[in-house]
Amino acid sequence: METVIIVVVILLFLGAFMLIRTARAMRPLPPIEEIELVEVDVDGAAKRLADVIQLETISTERETFDLDPFRKLHTKLEEMYPLVHQKMKREIISDASLLFTWEGKQKDINPILFAAHQDVVPADPTTLDKWTYPPFSGEIAEGFIWGRGCIDIKSQMMATLESAELLLSQGFEPERTIYLAFGQDEEMGGQYGAAKIVEFLDGRGVHLAAMVDEGGAIMEGTIAGVDEPVALIGTAEKGHLSLKLRAEGTPGHSSMPGKDMAIGRLARALARLDANPQPVRLKALKDLIGNLGSAASFGMQFVFSNLWFFRPIIKMQAEANNNTNAMIRTSTALTIVNGGIKDNVLPANAEAIVNFRLLPGDSIAKVCDRVRRIIKDEKIEFEPVADGAWEASPVSSTDTKSYLILKHTVRKVFDGIAVAPYLVMGATDARYYAPISDAAYRFSPFQLTAEDLGRMHGIDERISVESYGKMIIFFHELMQAWGQADL
């Protein structure tokens, strides 16, 4: 009987301890003061965005890169934003990347930078009949602006320009210098766009207090246990490693196969990589949920507040979802296999490409070491694909004034919603800015549903006119706040 009492007391103590931790996590969001936000000519802004959507600024390999649409875009921007071009210094970096400099009154404090990219991906010709409106029509209909670049990410470039033009018309003079940087080839890796802009700024001795680029957004219905919209600010992004694996074999006639065939050896290595994923780390997911407060369900906060107890359950459930699985580990994707020339010929070699997306904290060297241990075959050679490897970005702090101002601005413009740090799964231009910036944040101030995510690089890319207007208001507020604040 005494043992039973002791067990009950322990269980009650643990239950109370877990509930207390959950109650702390379920804290209500602090109130946000109501202010009068700037009025924006949303219809005019939507028309200007629609006009530039019509320009097919598609980035391709350097040998086939078509500069003409980019030059037409630059001419349009000059016509649309006369004050920006009169009062800021515009420089063309590399071939078509744009850098605008808005000189601040205090030259001795670090500047800030707003980034986006001009280029877009093409539309798959086989899907054109499935688009509601053609991908480069820039149609304004049904409350939306339609076309390639509405989400990724001409809207962000245009919204920053709209905001800057509006602030200049209002006579705003920033304390610190503000840069607007628009790369030409983010969709091809950014080597001639953002990388060259950073090289140019670094050569001038520029060091940024903070910068913001595309990345997270206001997500709705995409996080389990979170029913209301939440703003996810990317504080880091995953690295990239494409490994080419190669297996040698003895060529010959398929009627007399040996026991050491190239394709078989390679297949065994790939099967081992597929069956042995990289290790799990829950920090990014824990930080996200932990910052949502009462916006997340009680059950969600209960398990994440008591990770020491529920870790196996969280791991199992996170692994069951492709999105969350990618957030908790360096992912492994078998993407390309090549081997053989004829059905009756044993190939001399076989090759495959395996793509890894690296969590912050993992390195290219560390992943390669794990790959060697997993495949357990010294005869399998592997090496990074040319231009196919870069480390995960540093994690920008959420304790800085720049982040707190960014968070406050989001909540002010978007009705007090919850804001949380987020790990960006894909690559953005922001990774290039890490060496010259104290903080690199990734946030696109528009609302996305799970359906909208499928439109990115897909069919019927669009943004609502109302959402685009909110983007402009957001950048108008953030430019002022960052431009004047002591960061």
N, C-alpha and C positions, 0 to 999 in steps of 0.2 A: 504493500500500500504506500509506504514511504517513497519507494522508487517511482510509482505512478505520479505522486504529488510533485516530486522533483521534476519529472518530465513535463508535466502540465505547466508548472511555473516557468520552466525554460522556454516552452513553446509560447506561452503568453508574453514573456519578455521579448522573444524574437519577433513575435507578431507586432507588439507595440513599437519596438525599435524600427521595424520595416515601415510601419504606418507613419511614424514621425518623419522618417526620411522622405517618404512619398509626399507628405503634407508640405514639406519644405519645397519639394520640386513642383508641386501644384500651385505655387504662389500665383495670385492673380497678376495680370500685367499692370504695370503702373499706368495711371491715367496720363493722357497726353493733352497738352493745352490746345484749345481750339484757336486757330489763327485764320485770318483771311488770306487764302492763297491767290496767287496772281491769276488774272484772267488771260486766257490764251485764245487766239484766233484758230480754233481747232480745224475748221473747215479749210482755211487757207493752208495750214500746216499739212493737213492730209493730202491736199492737192499737190503740194511740193514733194512730199514723199512719193506719191503716186508717179510723179514725173520722173524721178530718178530710178524708180523700180523698172521703168521702161528701158533703161540703158543696161545692156547685157554685159556688165562688168565681171565677166567670168575669168577667174584666174586659171592658168594652165602652166605646163612646163615652160621654162624660160624661152626655149627655142621657138615656141608657138604663141607666146604671150601677145595678145592683141591690145595695144595701148590706146587705140582710137576711142573705144567706149569710155575709158578713164579720162581722156582729154575732154570728151564731151561732157562728162560729169563735172569736171573742174570748171568748165565754162558755165554750166548751169548753176553751180554753187555760187560762183561769183555774181551772177545775176540775182539769185535768190537772197543772198546775205551780203548786201553792200557794206553795211557797217563793219561786219567781221573782216571783210577784205580791205576796208579803209583803215581801220584802227588796230588791226593785228598784223603781225608779220607772217606772211605765208611763204613756206619753203617747200619745194618738191624734193623729196629724198629718194634716192635710188632712181626708179623709172617713173613711178606715179604715186608714191606715198606722200601724204600731206601732213605737214607740221605747221600749226598755227601757234604763234606766241603772243599772249596778251600780257604785256609788261605790268608788273605790280608796282605799287608805290615804294615798297620796302625791298630793295635789291639784296639785302643780306639774309633773308629768310628763305628756306627751301620752297620751291614751287610745287604745284600739284598738276596732275595730268588726267585728262579724260580721253579714253581710247575707244576705238571701234575699228571696223574694217570696211573697205569699199567693195571688196570682191564678194562674189556669190558662187555657189555651185551651179552647174547646168541642170536643166530639167531632163529627165530620162525621156528620149523621144518616143519610147514605146508606151508612155503613160499620158501623153498629151491629151488624148481624148477623154481622160478621166478628170481633168481639171475643170472646175466650175467656170473659171475664167482663165485665159491663157497665162502661163507663168510670168511673162514679161509685159502683161497688158497694163499693170498698175490700175486695174479697175477699182472704182469706189462704188460699192453696192452692198445692200443688205446690212449696212452699218459697219462694213469692214473695208480695209484696203487690202487688195489681193495681189500676190505675186512674190517672186523669189527675192528675198532680202527683207521682207516684212518682219520676220522673226530673227533671221540670221544674216546680217544685223545692221542693214542700212538704216533701220528705224532708230537705232541708238546713235549712229553718226548724225543723222538729221536732227534728232531731238536735242543733242548737245549744241548743234549749230543754231537751232531755233532759240534755245535758251540763251546762248551767248548774244545773239542778235537782239533779243528782247532786253537783256541786261544793259547792253550798250545803248539802246534807245532810251533806257531809263536813267542813263548817266552813271551807272555803277562803275566804280573804280576799285579793283581788288587790291588788297594789301600785298598779297604774294602773287607772283607770276603764275598764270594759268596757261597750260599747254593743251591743245587739242591735237591728237595724233591718230591718223587714219591710214592703216596699212593697206597694201595692194594685194597681198597674197596669203592671207591667213588660212584660207582653205587649202593651200598647198604647203603649209608649214611656216610661213611668215619669215623666211630667210632673207627676202629682198624687201620686206615691208617693215614689220616691227623690229626685227633684228638690226636693220640698217638705221632706223630711227634712234634706237637705243645707242648704237655705236656713235651716231652723230651727237647725241646729247652728252654722252660720256666724254667725247672728245672736247666738248665745251666746258667740262667740269660740272655739269648739272647733276644734282642729287635731289630726288623728289621726296617731299614729306609724305605723299600718298598718291595713289593713282587708282582709277576704277576702269574696268573693262567689262565686256560681256561675261556671262557665267551663270550664276544662280538667277532666280526670278521669283515672282510671287506664284507659288505652286498651290493648286487646288485639287484635292482628291488623288494625290500621288503618293502620300505617306500614310501607311496603315496606322489607324488609331488617331488620326488627325483629320477632322472633318472640315475645319474652316481654313480659308486661305492663310498661308504663312510665307514670309519673305525669307528666302535662303540666300545668304551672302557668301559667295565662294571666298574662303580664306586661303585656299591652296588648290592645286590641281595635280592629278596623277602624272607620273612620268610615262615614258614610252620606250619599249624595247622590242624590236622585231629581230628575232634570231633566225638565221638560216642554218638548218641542220642538214648534214650531208652524210650519206652512208655509201661506202664502196662495196662492190661485189664482183664476182667473177663472171664476165660476159660469156655467153654461149647460147646453145640451142635449148629452147624450152622443153624439148623432149627428154633432156638429161639434166634436170635441175639439181644443183648442189644443195647443201644444207645452210649455206650462208649467202642467201640472196639479198641484194641491196634493199629491195622494197620491203622484204620481211624484217630486216634489221631496223630500217627506218620506222616501220609500222609499230614494232615493239617499243621503240623509244617514244613515239607519239602517244601510244596507249598508256604508257607509264606517266607521262606528263598530264594526260587527261584524267587519269585515276588518282593523281596525287597533287591536288591544288596547293598553291602557296598558303602559308599559315595565316590564321585569322587575327586581326586586331580590331577591336570594337570602338576605339577612341573616337573616330569621326562620327559614327552613328550615335554614340553616347553623348557627345558634345551637342549634336543637333537636337536630340530629344530633350536633353537637360535644359536647353535654352528656350524651349517652347512653353514652359510653365503650364498654365491651365488650358492652353490651346490643344494640348495632347490629352488623350483620355486618361482616366484614373488608372486603368489597367496598364497602359503603356508606361506611365510614370512609375507605377509600382514596381514593375520588373526592372526598369532601367535605374531606378533609385537603389535597387538592391542587386546590382550586377554580380556581387560576390556569391549570391545564392542562385540567381537565375541565368547565369552566363551560358550554360549548356542549352537551355531552352531558347534563349535569344539567338545564339549561334545557329541552331537548327532552323529556326524560322527565317532568319536573315539569309541563310544559304538557299532557302527554297524560292527566293525571289531574285530575279536577275539583277534588278536595280540595287537592292540592298546587299546582295552578294558581292557586287563590284565595289561597294563602299567599304567592305570590311576586310578585303584582301587584295593583294596584287593578283590581277586576273590573268588567266591563261587561255588563249584562244588559238586553236589550230586553224590556220586560214588558207594556206596554199600547199599543195602537194604536186610534185612533178617527178616522173620516172618512167622510163621505157619509151621505145619508139615503134614496137611492133608486137603483136600478140604472141609470136613464136620466138622472140629474142629476149634473153635474160639481160637486163640493163647493167652497164658497168657501174652506174651510180644512181642514186635517188636523192631528191632534195625536198625540203619542206620549209615553210615559214611558220613560225609560232610567234604570236604577238602577245606581249605582256604589258599591262598598264600598272605602273608601280605606285604603291601607296607611299606617301611621305614617311620617311623612316627606312624604307627599302632603298637599295642602290642597285645600279646595273651590275656591279661586281658581285653583290650578295645574291642576286637572282641567278646569275650565271653559275655561281657555286652550287646553288640548290639544284639547278637543272642538271649539272654534272652528277650530283648524288642521286637524283631521281632516275635518270635514264640508265645508270649503272653499266655503261658501255663505253670504254675508252676508244673504240673504233668509230664511234659517232663523232664527227667534227661539227663544231658550230661556231658562228661568229655573228656579231651584229650586222644587220643590213646597212649599207651606206645611207647616211642621213636618216636612219631609222631608230636612233637611240638618244634619249635625253633623260636626265634625272627628274624625279618629282620636284615640284617647286618647294621652296621654303613655306612654312605656315605663317601667315601674317597674324599678328596679335589681335585679340578682341578687347584688349585692355587699353588701347591707345585712344587718344582724343579723336583721331580721324575716324576710327571705327565707331566710337560712341556717337559722333556727329552724324555719320552715315546711317546708323541704326535709328537715331532720333528723327532724321529727315524722312526715312521710310515710313515710320509710324505716324509722323505728322501729315504726310501726303496721303497715306493709304489707311486712314481711319483707325489708327491705333493697333494695327495687326501685330502678331508676334513675329520676331526676327531671330534667326538662328544662324550660326556659322555652318558652312557646307563645304564638302569636298567635291570639286568639279571633276567629273569622270573623264571628259575629253580634254583636248588641248586648246588653249587660247593664246592670243598674243601676249597676255599678261605675264607669262612665264619669262619672257625676255627682259622684263623690267626689274626683276628681283635684284640684280646687282646695283641698280642705281636708285632704288626706292626703299624707303623705310617700311612701306606697307603696300601690297598689291591686292586689291579687292576685285571681286568678279560678281557683278550684279547688273542685270537688265531689268529695269523697273516696269515690267508688264506682267500680266496675269496669264498663267499657262495651265491648262488642264492636261490630263493624260492624252486626250485626243490631239491637242495642240502640239505636244511633243512629237507625235507622229508626223505632223506636217513639216517639221524642220528637216530640210533636205528631202522632203517627200512631196506628196501631192497636196494642192490647195493651201499652200503657205499663205497666211493672212494675219492681220492684226486689226482689232476693232478701232474705229476712229476715237471712241471714248478712251480706250487704253492708251493710244498714242498721245492724246492730249495730256493724260496723267504723266506720261514719260517726260514731256516737256516741262511740266510744272515741277516734277521731281528734280530735274537737272538745274532748273532755275533756282530752286531752294538750295541745292547742294553746292553749286558754284559759289553762291553768296557765302554760305556757311564755311566751307573750306577756304574760300578766298580771303576771308577776314579773320579766321580763328587762329589762335596760337596752337599749332599742332605739335 
